[in-house]
Amino acid sequence: LERLARRIAGLLGGRAAAEQASDTARKTFEEGALAESLPTVEVDRTALETGVGILSLLVTAGLAASNGEARRHVQGGAVRLNDEPVSDERRLVTPQDLSPENVVKLSLGKKKHILVRPA
C-alpha cells in the first residue's frame, strides 16, 4: 500500500508528494497514528458538547450517504472511532472522545479515515 501511494503521488505530484503520501500511508495504516494530512471535517463545538450521534457524524464526514447506510456500516462492524470498534448505532461522540491533538479519528473499513475537529 505504501509503495502504491508513493507511485501514484509520484506520477501526479512529483517526488516530494510521493514521499509525503508514503509517509502518511505508513503512519495511518501501519502505526494507526493521526496524520495531519488526513481529510478533516469540522463540527460545531457546541453540538459536540451535547453529543453528536455516530450515524450523523458518518454522514457529515462523507463516509455514508444516509443514516441508514451509516447504521448498516455500524452493524457490520466497519466503523471505528479513535481506532476502537463502534457497535452501538446510538453512540454519541462527545469532547471526551477528543485526542490530545483535539481531534477524533473516524474510520470506515481499513482505508477511509477522517479527522473530526471541533470548530
Beta strands, then each sheet from edge to edge (+ up, - down):
strand 1: 40-43
strand 2: 52-53
strand 3: 79-81
strand 4: 84-85
strand 5: 92-93
strand 6: 104-108
strand 7: 112-118
sheet 1: 1+ 7+ 6- 3+ 4-
sheet 2: 2+ 5-
end
